[in-house]
């Protein structure tokens, strides 16, 4: 067969066919996350218009048929004919990959959509898409559809007719309505809460903009059909929102806003009475959860300024050493938003800023901004509180350093501290190995019997692990269960974290499908989020989904993993079935535990991801913080302890 490989065998995909053939290359997934990516591509185009000074309002309307409309009052997509392609600008934007007005700075000084694939990809993966453009006193319309070509092939984004002028108008802007193609996205539906979170974030980042979210699926009489987001104070309101469930040590956030030849910067800083730092950074409205050069510059500027201020105020004496940046950042929440030209994001995912010139620029702006803040009479108390908190953190840091050294000595995997706790696997290839963190000795015993010891390790937890949200690092390292986990995983924590030392490719939390199990999962995920976040970012943390029931009768046996599936499976079983209710993992036999929860060919694992740092921060503050009323309210609204759909993606059913 290979000998007959000729030029005629090379497939040349025309137009947008490549997008439909390999949608994951362009939107990551064809699940719910990918569905919403289609929307973000259109919304980002509208935001880019407004961020560059054209327009001030966006309206997003969710329709009952899962179609969605995005309307802005910007300049409108160009409608004249492209000089080379000889088709309208509208048709170019929606049918040509790597085409757009953002590859130079003449039309968009700042842009998040740099790859030029946004609108065309949304069009390619839609059943239909309609666009209206109001420009230069006239309204234009164009429609695109997916078209079946042959038995199995469907081409997406095919123009129904050329751009048509509908007549005069006094409006300006672009309106795009599209319906995602069910052939691609199956039953995935747009989710109002998911959209609202991103819309709220965009409104915070672009002060003064109005974003309206209309959900036609909601009953109008309920009063929640229309949500309007408008923040005149921008990042000041954003940081207040992030810290609303925490106790702040000074009320008014430190705010820096400045513009240079290279960057346009806004930054808000506020400390709370917790111990972890939280930096939320954005470049041209795009979240950068992996940080980059702008975050490096921010931290350098903060450290330099605070040390100088501390000495000017006499809070650091000549004989005392400068404090470290981590001391000043203890309990600090920062929102950093910059806009710049010619952005270099590392990777297609746009999660890390690579421009080296951004580092010194951001450092200098932040330093100058803090020094100016220090010159204000009203800032003295806030600065005193920040510096005193940092001095306290420095003292604890020394103690924590000693504790970590002790931990390293005590908790190597070969030392006595793990004997009787970790049941290691025989395989020595970390890429194939996985460790189950199991609730309780009873479940741990079943798991040890059930596992495939060639690649599966078991680490039972005795009692609930420590809630790290309100603890210093020195207190965390005093906890035996935490020390055991750190030692078993092998990467170290915090500033000592090194992903290259990871001993297991999958770290799987296996807890009961009840309230206690949910609490243990939340505690463990909080620990990983605060001190080993890179494990989550790189996709190594999973949750095992255990069954709730077994429905069985002669020649029929099925496990129920979700209450919603119970009636369906009972109906499938027919009369004469019996039900086994699993109250906990410890009640399952080793064979049942292997078959339902540990066998890579049958189990369901949920990979834990962080799509929205601000949203993750709010959830952890709510669930693990001191605000009992907020926690009760959240649990009442969301309690379902075995919901697969709380997470975005399931792992492949293999251990490879």
C-alpha positions as CSV (number, residue, x, y, z in Angstrom):
1,X,0.0,0.0,0.0
2,X,2.8,2.5,0.9
3,X,4.6,1.8,-2.4
4,X,1.6,3.4,-4.2
5,X,1.8,6.7,-2.3
6,X,1.5,9.3,-5.1
7,X,0.9,13.1,-5.3
8,X,-2.7,12.3,-6.0
9,X,-3.0,10.9,-2.5
10,X,-2.2,14.3,-0.9
11,X,-5.4,15.9,0.3
12,X,-5.6,19.6,-0.1
13,X,-8.3,21.0,2.2
14,X,-10.1,24.0,0.7
15,X,-11.4,27.1,2.5
16,X,-12.6,26.2,6.0
17,X,-12.6,22.4,5.6
18,X,-9.5,22.1,7.7
19,X,-11.3,23.6,10.7
20,X,-14.2,21.1,10.5
21,X,-11.8,18.1,10.0
22,X,-9.7,19.0,13.0
23,X,-11.7,21.5,15.2
24,X,-9.6,20.6,18.3
25,X,-6.6,22.3,16.6
26,X,-8.5,25.6,16.6
27,X,-10.7,25.6,19.6
28,X,-9.2,22.9,21.8
29,X,-12.2,20.7,22.3
30,X,-15.6,20.0,20.8
31,X,-17.2,19.9,24.3
32,X,-18.7,22.8,26.3
33,X,-15.4,24.6,26.5
34,X,-14.9,24.6,22.8
35,X,-18.5,25.7,22.2
36,X,-18.0,28.8,24.3
37,X,-14.7,29.4,22.5
38,X,-16.7,30.2,19.4
39,X,-18.5,32.9,21.3
40,X,-15.3,34.4,22.8
41,X,-13.8,34.8,19.3
42,X,-16.7,37.0,18.3
43,X,-16.8,38.8,21.6
44,X,-13.1,39.5,21.5
45,X,-13.5,41.2,18.2
46,X,-16.0,43.5,19.7
47,X,-13.9,44.1,22.7
48,X,-10.9,45.0,20.5
49,X,-13.0,47.7,18.8
50,X,-13.9,49.2,22.2
51,X,-10.4,48.8,23.6
52,X,-9.1,50.9,20.7
53,X,-11.6,53.7,21.4
54,X,-14.4,52.7,19.0
55,X,-17.8,52.2,20.7
56,X,-18.8,51.5,24.3
57,X,-21.5,48.9,24.3
58,X,-21.8,45.1,23.6
59,X,-25.0,43.1,23.8
60,X,-25.0,39.3,24.0
61,X,-28.3,37.6,23.5
62,X,-28.8,33.9,24.2
63,X,-31.7,32.5,22.1
64,X,-33.9,29.5,22.9
65,X,-32.5,27.4,20.0
66,X,-28.9,27.6,21.3
67,X,-28.0,30.3,18.8
68,X,-26.4,33.5,20.1
69,X,-26.1,37.1,19.0
70,X,-23.2,39.5,19.7
71,X,-23.9,43.2,18.8
72,X,-21.4,46.1,19.3
73,X,-21.5,49.8,18.4
74,X,-18.0,49.9,16.9
75,X,-17.0,51.0,13.4
76,X,-18.4,47.9,11.6
77,X,-16.4,45.4,9.6
78,X,-15.2,46.8,6.3
79,X,-17.7,46.3,3.5
80,X,-15.7,47.4,0.5
81,X,-14.1,44.8,-1.8
82,X,-10.7,43.4,-0.9
83,X,-8.1,44.5,-3.6
84,X,-6.7,41.0,-4.1
85,X,-9.5,38.6,-3.2
86,X,-12.1,40.7,-5.0
87,X,-14.8,39.9,-2.3
88,X,-16.2,42.1,0.5
89,X,-14.3,42.6,3.7
90,X,-17.1,40.9,5.5
91,X,-16.7,37.7,3.4
92,X,-12.9,37.8,3.9
93,X,-13.2,38.0,7.7
94,X,-15.7,35.1,7.9
95,X,-14.2,32.8,5.3
96,X,-10.4,33.3,5.2
97,X,-8.2,31.8,7.9
98,X,-5.4,34.2,9.0
99,X,-7.1,37.2,7.6
100,X,-8.0,40.3,9.6
101,X,-7.1,43.9,10.4
102,X,-4.9,43.0,13.4
103,X,-1.6,42.0,11.8
104,X,-0.4,45.6,11.8
105,X,-1.0,48.5,14.1
106,X,-2.8,50.9,11.7
107,X,-6.3,49.8,12.7
108,X,-5.8,48.2,16.1
109,X,-3.1,49.4,18.4
110,X,-4.1,46.8,20.9
111,X,-5.6,43.4,20.1
112,X,-6.2,40.1,21.9
113,X,-7.1,38.3,18.6
114,X,-3.7,38.1,17.0
115,X,-4.0,34.8,15.1
116,X,-6.6,36.0,12.5
117,X,-8.7,32.7,12.8
118,X,-11.5,33.8,15.1
119,X,-14.5,34.8,13.1
120,X,-13.7,32.3,10.3
121,X,-13.4,29.4,12.8
122,X,-16.7,30.3,14.4
123,X,-18.3,30.4,11.0
124,X,-16.8,27.1,9.9
125,X,-18.2,25.3,13.0
126,X,-21.7,26.8,12.8
127,X,-24.8,25.4,11.3
128,X,-25.4,29.0,10.1
129,X,-24.1,32.4,10.8
130,X,-25.6,35.8,9.9
131,X,-23.9,39.2,10.1
132,X,-25.2,42.7,9.9
133,X,-22.9,45.7,9.5
134,X,-23.8,49.3,10.0
135,X,-21.2,51.6,8.4
136,X,-21.1,54.9,6.7
137,X,-24.9,55.4,7.0
138,X,-25.8,52.1,5.4
139,X,-26.8,48.6,6.7
140,X,-25.4,45.5,5.1
141,X,-26.3,41.8,5.5
142,X,-24.6,38.5,4.7
143,X,-25.4,34.9,5.6
144,X,-23.4,31.7,5.7
145,X,-24.4,28.1,6.1
146,X,-22.9,24.6,6.4
147,X,-23.5,22.6,3.2
148,X,-23.5,18.9,2.7
149,X,-21.2,17.8,-0.1
150,X,-21.3,14.1,-0.9
151,X,-22.2,11.3,1.4
152,X,-20.1,12.2,4.5
153,X,-18.6,15.6,3.8
154,X,-20.0,18.9,5.1
155,X,-18.4,22.2,4.3
156,X,-19.0,25.0,6.8
157,X,-19.2,28.7,6.4
158,X,-20.4,28.8,2.8
159,X,-21.8,32.1,1.7
160,X,-25.5,32.0,0.8
161,X,-25.2,35.2,-1.3
162,X,-22.8,38.1,-1.6
163,X,-23.0,41.0,0.9
164,X,-26.2,42.9,0.4
165,X,-27.1,46.5,1.2
166,X,-30.3,46.8,3.1
167,X,-30.6,50.6,3.1
168,X,-29.8,53.6,5.3
169,X,-29.2,53.5,9.0
170,X,-28.1,55.9,11.8
171,X,-26.3,53.1,13.7
172,X,-22.7,51.9,13.5
173,X,-21.3,48.5,14.5
174,X,-21.5,44.8,13.8
175,X,-24.1,42.2,14.8
176,X,-23.2,38.5,14.5
177,X,-25.7,35.7,15.1
178,X,-24.7,32.1,14.8
179,X,-25.8,28.6,15.8
180,X,-23.1,26.0,16.6
181,X,-23.3,22.9,14.5
182,X,-24.7,19.9,16.3
183,X,-22.7,17.6,14.1
184,X,-19.6,19.1,15.8
185,X,-20.8,19.9,19.3
186,X,-23.6,17.3,19.8
187,X,-25.8,18.3,22.8
188,X,-23.5,21.0,24.2
189,X,-25.4,24.1,25.3
190,X,-24.3,27.7,26.0
191,X,-24.3,28.3,29.7
192,X,-25.3,31.7,31.1
193,X,-23.1,31.5,34.2
194,X,-20.0,30.7,32.1
195,X,-20.7,33.6,29.8
196,X,-21.6,36.0,32.7
197,X,-18.2,35.3,34.4
198,X,-16.2,36.2,31.4
199,X,-18.4,39.2,30.5
200,X,-18.1,40.5,34.1
201,X,-14.3,40.2,33.8
202,X,-14.2,42.1,30.5
203,X,-16.3,44.8,32.0
204,X,-13.9,45.2,35.0
205,X,-11.0,45.3,32.6
206,X,-12.5,48.0,30.3
207,X,-13.9,50.6,32.7
208,X,-16.9,52.5,31.4
209,X,-17.9,49.9,28.8
210,X,-21.4,48.5,29.1
211,X,-22.0,44.8,28.4
212,X,-25.5,43.5,28.4
213,X,-26.3,39.8,28.7
214,X,-29.8,38.7,27.7
215,X,-31.0,35.2,28.2
216,X,-34.2,34.5,26.3
217,X,-34.5,31.1,28.1
218,X,-35.3,32.9,31.4
219,X,-38.8,33.8,32.3
220,X,-39.0,37.6,32.1
221,X,-41.1,37.9,35.3
222,X,-38.3,36.4,37.3
223,X,-36.3,39.6,36.8
224,X,-33.0,38.0,35.9
225,X,-33.5,37.8,32.1
226,X,-31.2,40.8,31.5
227,X,-27.9,41.4,33.3
228,X,-25.9,44.6,32.7
229,X,-22.2,44.9,33.6
230,X,-20.7,48.4,33.9
231,X,-17.9,49.4,36.2
232,X,-16.8,53.0,36.1
233,X,-13.9,52.4,38.5
234,X,-12.6,49.3,36.6
235,X,-9.8,47.4,38.5
236,X,-10.7,49.1,41.8
237,X,-14.1,47.4,41.6
238,X,-12.5,44.2,40.3
239,X,-10.2,43.8,43.3
240,X,-13.1,44.7,45.7
241,X,-15.0,41.9,44.1
242,X,-12.1,39.4,44.4
243,X,-11.7,40.3,48.1
244,X,-15.3,40.7,49.1
245,X,-15.3,37.4,51.2
246,X,-11.9,38.2,52.9
247,X,-10.9,40.7,55.6
248,X,-8.8,43.4,54.0
249,X,-6.0,45.1,56.1
250,X,-6.7,48.5,54.4
251,X,-9.9,49.5,52.7
252,X,-8.9,51.5,49.6
253,X,-6.7,49.5,47.1
254,X,-3.5,51.0,45.8
255,X,-4.2,52.0,42.2
256,X,-1.6,52.7,39.5
257,X,-2.5,53.8,36.0
258,X,0.2,55.0,33.5
259,X,1.0,55.0,29.9
260,X,4.4,54.8,28.2
261,X,5.6,54.4,24.6
262,X,5.5,50.6,25.1
263,X,2.7,49.8,27.4
264,X,-0.6,51.1,28.8
265,X,-0.8,49.8,32.4
266,X,-3.5,49.6,35.1
267,X,-2.8,47.9,38.4
268,X,-4.7,47.5,41.6
269,X,-3.2,46.1,44.9
270,X,-4.8,45.1,48.2
271,X,-3.7,42.9,51.1
272,X,-5.9,40.6,53.1
273,X,-5.4,38.8,56.4
274,X,-4.5,35.5,54.6
275,X,-1.1,34.2,53.6
276,X,-1.2,33.3,50.0
277,X,-0.6,35.7,47.1
278,X,-2.9,36.0,44.2
279,X,-1.9,37.7,41.0
280,X,-4.4,38.1,38.2
281,X,-2.7,39.4,35.0
282,X,-4.1,40.3,31.6
283,X,-2.6,41.4,28.3
284,X,-4.9,43.1,25.8
285,X,-7.9,41.7,27.8
286,X,-6.5,38.1,27.5
287,X,-5.9,36.3,30.8
288,X,-2.3,35.2,31.4
289,X,-2.6,32.6,34.2
290,X,1.0,31.4,33.6
291,X,2.3,34.9,34.0
292,X,5.3,36.1,31.9
293,X,7.4,39.1,31.6
294,X,4.8,41.6,32.8
295,X,4.4,39.7,36.1
296,X,8.1,39.4,36.5
297,X,8.4,43.2,36.1
298,X,5.5,43.7,38.5
299,X,7.1,41.7,41.3
300,X,10.5,43.4,40.8
301,X,8.9,46.9,40.9
302,X,6.9,46.0,44.1
303,X,9.9,44.6,45.9
304,X,12.2,47.6,45.0
305,X,9.6,50.2,45.9
306,X,8.4,48.6,49.2
307,X,12.0,48.1,50.5
308,X,12.8,51.8,49.7
309,X,9.5,53.0,51.3
310,X,10.2,50.8,54.4
311,X,13.6,52.4,54.9
312,X,12.3,56.0,54.2
313,X,9.6,55.4,56.9
314,X,12.1,54.0,59.4
315,X,10.4,50.6,59.5
316,X,13.6,48.9,58.2
317,X,16.8,49.9,60.0
318,X,20.2,50.3,58.3
319,X,21.4,47.1,60.0
320,X,18.4,45.1,58.8
321,X,18.5,43.3,55.4
322,X,15.9,44.1,52.7
323,X,12.8,41.9,52.8
324,X,12.1,39.5,50.0
325,X,9.4,40.0,47.4
326,X,7.5,37.0,48.8
327,X,7.3,38.7,52.2
328,X,5.6,41.8,50.7
329,X,3.3,39.6,48.6
330,X,2.0,37.5,51.5
331,X,-1.8,38.0,51.5
332,X,-1.6,40.3,48.5
333,X,-4.2,40.4,45.7
334,X,-3.0,42.1,42.5
335,X,-4.9,42.7,39.3
336,X,-2.4,43.8,36.5
337,X,-3.8,44.7,33.1
338,X,-1.5,45.9,30.3
339,X,-2.1,46.8,26.7
340,X,0.8,46.7,24.2
341,X,1.5,46.3,20.5
342,X,3.1,43.3,18.8
343,X,2.3,40.9,21.7
344,X,4.2,37.6,21.8
345,X,2.2,35.1,23.7
346,X,3.9,31.8,24.4
347,X,1.9,29.1,22.6
348,X,-1.5,29.2,20.9
349,X,-3.3,29.2,24.2
350,X,-2.0,32.7,25.0
351,X,-1.4,32.0,28.6
352,X,2.1,33.5,29.1
353,X,3.6,36.8,27.9
354,X,7.0,36.4,26.2
355,X,7.9,40.0,25.3
356,X,11.2,40.6,27.2
357,X,10.9,44.4,26.8
358,X,7.7,44.4,28.9
359,X,9.6,43.4,32.1
360,X,11.7,46.6,32.7
361,X,8.8,48.8,31.4
362,X,6.3,47.3,33.9
363,X,8.9,47.3,36.7
364,X,9.6,51.0,36.3
365,X,5.9,52.0,36.0
366,X,5.0,50.0,39.2
367,X,8.0,51.4,41.1
368,X,7.1,55.0,40.2
369,X,3.5,54.4,40.9
370,X,4.2,53.1,44.4
371,X,6.7,55.8,45.2
372,X,4.0,58.4,44.2
373,X,1.5,56.6,46.4
374,X,4.0,56.8,49.3
375,X,4.1,60.6,49.0
376,X,0.4,60.9,49.8
377,X,-0.3,61.7,53.4
378,X,-3.3,59.3,53.4
379,X,-1.2,56.3,52.4
380,X,1.0,56.2,55.6
381,X,-1.3,53.7,57.6
382,X,-1.8,51.3,54.6
383,X,2.0,51.2,54.0
384,X,2.7,50.7,57.6
385,X,0.3,47.8,57.7
386,X,1.8,46.2,54.5
387,X,5.4,46.5,55.8
388,X,4.6,45.2,59.3
389,X,2.8,42.2,57.7
390,X,5.8,41.6,55.5
391,X,8.2,41.7,58.5
392,X,6.1,39.1,60.2
393,X,6.2,37.0,57.1
394,X,10.0,37.2,57.0
395,X,10.3,35.8,60.5
396,X,7.9,33.0,59.7
397,X,9.8,32.4,56.4
398,X,13.0,31.6,58.3
399,X,11.1,29.1,60.5
400,X,9.4,27.6,57.4
401,X,12.8,27.2,55.7
402,X,14.1,25.2,58.7
403,X,10.8,23.2,58.7
404,X,11.2,22.4,55.0
405,X,14.7,21.1,55.6
406,X,13.4,18.8,58.3
407,X,10.6,17.7,56.0
408,X,13.0,16.9,53.2
409,X,15.0,14.7,55.6
410,X,12.0,13.0,57.2
411,X,9.9,12.5,54.2
412,X,11.9,10.9,51.4
413,X,10.0,8.0,49.9
414,X,12.5,5.5,51.2
415,X,12.4,6.8,54.8
416,X,10.3,5.3,57.7
417,X,7.7,8.1,57.5
418,X,6.0,6.6,54.5
419,X,6.2,3.0,55.7
420,X,2.6,1.7,56.3
421,X,1.2,4.8,54.5
422,X,2.2,4.8,50.8
423,X,1.9,1.5,49.0
424,X,4.2,2.3,46.1
425,X,4.0,0.7,42.6
426,X,6.7,-1.5,41.2
427,X,7.0,0.4,37.9
428,X,9.8,3.0,37.7
429,X,8.5,5.1,34.8
430,X,6.7,8.2,36.2
431,X,5.0,8.8,32.9
432,X,3.0,5.5,33.3
433,X,2.6,5.6,37.1
434,X,-0.4,7.0,39.1
435,X,-1.1,7.5,42.8
436,X,-4.6,7.3,44.4
437,X,-5.0,9.6,47.4
438,X,-7.8,7.7,49.2
439,X,-10.1,8.7,52.0
440,X,-9.7,6.4,55.1
441,X,-7.9,3.2,56.0
442,X,-10.9,1.0,55.0
443,X,-11.1,2.4,51.4
444,X,-7.3,2.4,51.3
445,X,-7.2,-1.3,52.2
446,X,-9.7,-2.1,49.4
447,X,-7.7,0.0,47.0
448,X,-4.4,-1.7,47.8
449,X,-6.0,-5.1,47.1
450,X,-7.8,-3.9,43.9
451,X,-4.9,-2.0,42.2
452,X,-2.5,-3.1,39.5
453,X,0.7,-2.7,41.5
454,X,2.8,-2.4,38.4
455,X,1.7,1.2,37.9
456,X,-0.8,2.2,40.7
457,X,0.3,3.4,44.1
458,X,-2.1,4.0,47.0
459,X,-1.8,6.7,49.7
460,X,-4.6,6.5,52.3
461,X,-5.4,9.6,54.4
462,X,-6.3,9.1,58.1
463,X,-9.0,11.7,58.9
464,X,-9.6,15.0,57.1
465,X,-6.4,16.7,55.9
466,X,-5.6,20.2,56.9
467,X,-7.5,23.2,55.4
468,X,-4.5,25.2,54.2
469,X,-6.5,28.4,53.3
470,X,-6.0,30.1,56.7
471,X,-2.6,28.6,57.6
472,X,1.0,29.7,57.2
473,X,3.4,27.4,55.5
474,X,5.2,26.5,58.7
475,X,1.8,25.3,60.2
476,X,1.1,23.4,57.0
477,X,4.4,21.5,57.1
478,X,3.7,20.5,60.7
479,X,0.7,18.4,59.4
480,X,1.7,14.8,59.0
481,X,-0.8,14.0,56.2
482,X,0.4,17.1,54.2
483,X,4.1,16.1,54.7
484,X,3.3,12.6,53.5
485,X,1.6,13.8,50.3
486,X,4.5,16.2,49.6
487,X,7.0,13.4,50.0
488,X,5.0,10.9,47.9
489,X,4.5,13.3,45.0
490,X,8.1,14.4,45.0
491,X,8.0,17.8,43.5
492,X,8.3,19.9,46.6
493,X,6.0,22.9,47.2
494,X,5.8,26.6,46.8
495,X,9.0,28.2,45.6
496,X,10.8,24.8,45.8
497,X,8.3,23.2,43.4
498,X,10.0,21.4,40.5
499,X,7.8,19.5,38.1
500,X,10.7,17.4,36.8
501,X,10.7,15.6,40.2
502,X,7.1,14.4,39.8
503,X,6.9,10.7,40.6
504,X,3.4,10.1,39.2
505,X,1.9,11.2,36.0
506,X,-1.6,11.1,37.5
507,X,-2.5,12.2,41.0
508,X,-6.0,10.9,41.6
509,X,-8.2,12.0,44.5
510,X,-10.6,9.1,45.4
511,X,-13.2,10.0,48.0
512,X,-16.7,9.0,48.9
513,X,-19.6,10.5,46.9
514,X,-21.1,12.3,49.9
515,X,-20.7,15.5,51.9
516,X,-17.6,14.4,53.7
517,X,-16.0,13.1,50.5
518,X,-16.8,16.4,48.8
519,X,-15.2,18.3,51.7
520,X,-12.0,16.2,51.4
521,X,-11.8,16.8,47.7
522,X,-12.2,20.5,48.3
523,X,-9.5,20.5,51.0
524,X,-7.0,18.6,48.8
525,X,-7.7,20.7,45.7
526,X,-7.2,23.9,47.8
527,X,-3.8,22.6,48.8
528,X,-2.8,21.7,45.2
529,X,-4.2,25.1,44.0
530,X,-2.2,27.1,46.6
531,X,1.1,25.2,46.8
532,X,1.3,23.0,43.7
533,X,-0.7,24.9,41.1
534,X,1.5,23.8,38.3
535,X,0.3,20.2,38.8
536,X,-3.2,21.4,37.9
537,X,-2.0,23.7,35.1
538,X,-0.1,20.8,33.5
539,X,-3.0,18.4,33.8
540,X,-1.7,15.9,36.4
541,X,-4.6,16.2,39.0
542,X,-7.7,14.1,38.6
543,X,-10.8,13.1,40.6
544,X,-12.0,9.5,40.4
545,X,-15.8,9.2,40.0
546,X,-17.1,6.3,42.2
547,X,-20.5,4.7,41.6
548,X,-23.5,5.4,43.8
549,X,-25.5,2.2,43.0
550,X,-25.3,-1.2,41.3
551,X,-28.4,-2.3,39.4
552,X,-28.4,-6.0,38.8
553,X,-30.5,-9.1,38.0
554,X,-29.8,-12.2,36.0
555,X,-27.6,-11.4,33.0
556,X,-27.8,-7.7,33.8
557,X,-25.4,-5.6,35.9
558,X,-24.8,-1.8,35.6
559,X,-23.3,0.8,37.9
560,X,-25.0,4.2,38.4
561,X,-22.5,7.1,38.7
562,X,-25.0,10.0,38.7
563,X,-28.5,10.3,40.2
564,X,-29.7,11.6,36.9
565,X,-28.9,8.2,35.3
566,X,-30.7,6.1,37.9
567,X,-34.1,6.0,36.3
568,X,-32.7,5.4,32.9
569,X,-30.7,2.3,34.0
570,X,-33.6,1.0,36.1
571,X,-35.9,1.2,33.1
572,X,-33.3,-0.6,31.0
573,X,-33.0,-3.4,33.6
574,X,-36.8,-4.0,33.6
575,X,-38.7,-5.9,36.4
576,X,-37.1,-8.0,39.1
577,X,-33.9,-6.0,39.5
578,X,-32.0,-5.4,42.8
579,X,-30.2,-2.3,44.0
580,X,-27.0,-2.1,45.9
581,X,-26.3,1.4,47.4
582,X,-22.6,2.2,48.0
583,X,-22.4,4.5,51.0
584,X,-18.6,4.7,50.8
585,X,-15.6,3.3,49.0
586,X,-14.8,1.2,52.0
587,X,-18.0,-0.8,51.5
588,X,-17.0,-1.9,48.0
589,X,-15.1,-5.2,47.5
590,X,-11.7,-5.0,45.9
591,X,-13.1,-6.4,42.7
592,X,-15.9,-3.8,42.6
593,X,-13.5,-1.0,43.3
594,X,-11.2,-2.1,40.5
595,X,-14.0,-2.6,38.0
596,X,-15.8,0.7,38.6
597,X,-13.2,3.2,39.8
598,X,-9.6,2.0,39.1
599,X,-9.6,-0.1,35.9
600,X,-8.2,2.3,33.2
601,X,-10.3,0.6,30.6
602,X,-13.6,1.3,32.4
603,X,-13.2,4.0,34.9
604,X,-14.2,7.7,34.6
605,X,-11.5,10.2,35.7
606,X,-12.1,13.9,35.7
607,X,-9.1,16.1,35.0
608,X,-9.1,19.2,37.2
609,X,-8.5,22.4,35.2
610,X,-8.5,26.1,35.9
611,X,-10.2,28.0,33.1
612,X,-10.8,31.2,35.1
613,X,-8.4,32.2,37.9
614,X,-10.7,34.8,39.3
615,X,-13.6,32.3,39.4
616,X,-11.4,29.7,41.0
617,X,-10.2,32.2,43.6
618,X,-13.8,33.1,44.4
619,X,-14.9,29.5,44.8
620,X,-12.0,28.6,47.1
621,X,-12.5,31.8,49.2
622,X,-16.2,30.8,49.5
623,X,-15.7,27.1,50.3
624,X,-12.6,27.3,52.5
625,X,-12.6,30.8,54.0
626,X,-14.3,32.1,57.2
627,X,-17.5,33.4,55.7
628,X,-19.9,30.7,56.9
629,X,-23.0,32.3,55.4
630,X,-21.4,32.5,51.9
631,X,-20.3,28.9,52.2
632,X,-23.8,27.7,53.2
633,X,-25.4,29.6,50.4
634,X,-23.0,28.2,47.8
635,X,-23.4,24.6,49.0
636,X,-27.2,24.9,49.0
637,X,-27.2,26.1,45.5
638,X,-24.6,23.6,44.1
639,X,-24.6,20.5,46.3
640,X,-24.5,17.4,44.2
641,X,-21.6,15.3,45.4
642,X,-21.1,13.1,42.3
643,X,-21.7,15.4,39.4
644,X,-19.3,14.8,36.5
645,X,-20.3,18.0,34.8
646,X,-18.8,20.2,37.5
647,X,-15.5,19.6,35.6
648,X,-14.8,20.4,32.0
649,X,-12.9,17.4,30.7
650,X,-12.8,13.6,31.3
651,X,-9.5,11.8,30.9
652,X,-9.0,9.1,28.3
653,X,-9.9,5.7,29.6
654,X,-6.3,4.5,29.8
655,X,-3.3,5.0,32.1
656,X,-0.9,5.9,29.2
